[in-house]
């Protein structure tokens, strides 16, 4: 009896050790095999529904919701309905980290999808990696995301942020030398998504003889942009390439309007690529000729785009063409499309299987066809877009252009 009790005790001890050493990454696999196996597939998402990124966060929420509705009407994931658990991170990185910790460890969601911005994506991706979860994300393309060298990250845009302005460089260098700008100014926000692409652009154009007459990174807490804009105007550049987020992007255009300075080329990295917000901030007539980078447009022939535009207009209104749809909405929708495709191909809800599969082949969304390097950085290119006749349209490269680039006209007012 004593020996039997000892054997039983040893067995209990071994079981306890096995349970105690169960790694955090096991949550990713068990999440698809737990007591909810016959219930919905639950997907956790942290979004900025309040705070500085609330406009973009709400746009992403619309995209995720439209994908959920479409996919649930077409069989869900492996025959199971999709349930989204979306929580507000107040545009705070710390809150986003806490949200993903809770979604994974407490709520035991099957999958997670990404938040808005590099600032929130970089630390959130680390949390997902710790627990072995795939992290398909719509709007975190800054260097900080990829410098972490995580194998679970998949950025659902054609190019990483640092290459956003490469397409502008290619366009300018495609022009005859007589038509290229001779001088350039580079005002940049101290932001991992805003400054690096413009620094890279500056380096490329300088190597091709375009003289830099102004280059400055301004603090992220800046609220008065007038001294910066005045300094840019004083330098009299042919090209202004502004590394911005939304608020300072709007301010840059409005400041140039007020000072009546009209450069030959005006590129505003972010803010000007919002078909919904930008005209309301600067006046639709004043948008003419302004350049930006984009990854989605309503006329694109990528997978599911026509259906996406129709579904958006039906639910949220706006012009039938889809011109008013925010690109962040399309990017979030693409995250869902990628998840749908990989689940269908692998016939699996296991995160480890999903991660391995996404590192191979090409995957499809409304804003492009994706393939990534080993740290989740996409291998494609952005599109140069321009405001023409009150609409934001692709103008370069020629294979996707819907209009030839136009010369920037004088400000309307």
Secondary structure, DSSP 8 states (H G I E B T S, - for coil): -HHHHHHHHHHHHHHHHHHHT--TTHHHHHTTTSTTTTS-EEEEEEE-SSSTTHHHHHHHHHHHHHHHHHHHTTTTBTTB-EEEEEEE-TT-HHHHHHHHHHHHHTS--SEEE--BSHHHHHHHHHHHHHTT--EEESB--SHHHHHT--TTEEE-SSB-GGGTTHHHHHHHHHS-GGGS-SEEEEEEESSTTTHHHHHHHHHHHHHTT-EEEEEEEE-TT----HHHHHHHHHHT-SEEEEB--HHHHHHHHHHHHHTT---SEEEESSSTT-TTTHHHHH-GGGGTT-EEEES--TT--STTHHHHHHHHHHHH---TT-TT--HHHHHHHHHHHHHHHHHHHHT---HHHHHHHHTSS-EEETTEEE-B-TTS-BBS--EEEEEETTEEEEEESTTT-SS----------
